[in-house]
Amino acid sequence: MRGRSNDAEIYRLAIIGALLAILGDIIDLLILLKEFQKGSRQQNDTTIIEPFLFQ
């Protein structure tokens, strides 16, 4: 009986850890999107496209 309780606790901690990792990834993605939007507002279309054309 005690072994099942330990297994359940391990699975619960693993799920919590996975959810925290996913939450961290979502926060990183939101930060990157915010930086991209800020950068695209500061530049016009030619300054974004030119580096790809002249490589």
ChimeraX attribute file (.defattr): number of C-alpha atoms within 10 A of each C-alpha:
attribute: neighborCount
match mode: 1-to-1
recipient: residues
	/A:1	5
	/A:2	6
	/A:3	8
	/A:4	9
	/A:5	10
	/A:6	11
	/A:7	11
	/A:8	11
	/A:9	12
	/A:10	12
	/A:11	12
	/A:12	12
	/A:13	12
	/A:14	12
	/A:15	12
	/A:16	12
	/A:17	12
	/A:18	12
	/A:19	12
	/A:20	12
	/A:21	12
	/A:22	12
	/A:23	12
	/A:24	12
	/A:25	12
	/A:26	12
	/A:27	12
	/A:28	12
	/A:29	12
	/A:30	12
	/A:31	12
	/A:32	12
	/A:33	12
	/A:34	12
	/A:35	12
	/A:36	12
	/A:37	11
	/A:38	11
	/A:39	12
	/A:40	13
	/A:41	10
	/A:42	9
	/A:43	10
	/A:44	10
	/A:45	9
	/A:46	9
	/A:47	11
	/A:48	12
	/A:49	10
	/A:50	10
	/A:51	9
	/A:52	8
	/A:53	8
	/A:54	6
	/A:55	5
